[in-house]
Amino acid sequence: MKKQVIEYAGVPVGIVVPDEDRLKFIAVKFHVHDLDEQRFRNTDEVKLAIRDLLARQNARPMHV
């Protein structure tokens, strides 16, 4: 497998690159930076992690 672009809601947010027997996520958007360099089994797992991360971020109370 070569590198692959990962999109979320139609927006490219990062890429995955092969890393031993896993895929390493490289974030290209700030809002998914917490996942940068994490390793996943497949692209579905990456997308699930992105969805969960963004859901947690949206659930946080905003400070003014």
C-alpha positions as CSV (number, residue, x, y, z in Angstrom):
1,M,0.0,0.0,0.0
2,K,1.1,3.5,-0.8
3,K,0.2,6.7,1.0
4,Q,-3.5,7.4,0.9
5,V,-5.4,10.7,1.6
6,I,-7.9,10.5,4.4
7,E,-11.0,12.7,4.0
8,Y,-13.6,13.5,6.7
9,A,-16.9,15.1,5.6
10,G,-15.4,15.6,2.1
11,V,-12.4,17.5,3.4
12,P,-8.8,16.1,3.3
13,V,-7.6,16.0,6.9
14,G,-4.5,13.8,6.6
15,I,-2.8,10.9,5.0
16,V,-1.9,7.4,6.0
17,V,1.4,5.8,5.2
18,P,2.5,2.2,5.7
19,D,4.5,1.7,8.9
20,E,5.5,-2.0,9.5
21,D,2.1,-3.8,9.7
22,R,0.1,-0.7,10.5
23,L,-0.9,2.6,8.9
24,K,0.5,5.8,10.4
25,F,-1.7,8.8,10.3
26,I,-0.2,12.2,9.4
27,A,-2.5,15.1,10.2
28,V,-2.7,18.0,7.8
29,K,-5.5,19.8,9.5
30,F,-5.1,21.3,13.0
31,H,-8.4,19.9,14.3
32,V,-7.2,16.3,13.9
33,H,-3.6,17.0,15.1
34,D,-4.2,14.9,18.3
35,L,-4.1,11.8,16.1
36,D,-0.9,12.7,14.3
37,E,1.6,9.8,14.0
38,Q,-0.8,7.4,15.7
39,R,-0.9,3.9,14.1
40,F,-4.1,2.1,12.9
41,R,-5.0,-1.3,11.5
42,N,-6.9,0.1,8.5
43,T,-8.5,3.3,7.1
44,D,-11.8,2.6,8.7
45,E,-10.2,2.6,12.1
46,V,-8.6,6.0,11.2
47,K,-11.9,7.5,10.2
48,L,-13.6,6.2,13.3
49,A,-10.9,7.8,15.5
50,I,-11.4,11.1,13.6
51,R,-15.1,11.0,14.2
52,D,-14.7,10.2,17.9
53,L,-12.1,13.0,18.3
54,L,-14.3,15.6,16.6
55,A,-17.3,14.5,18.6
56,R,-15.3,15.0,21.9
57,Q,-14.1,18.4,20.7
58,N,-17.6,19.5,19.9
59,A,-18.9,18.3,23.3
60,R,-16.4,20.5,25.2
61,P,-17.9,23.7,26.7
62,M,-16.5,26.8,25.1
63,H,-14.7,29.3,27.3
64,V,-15.2,33.0,26.5
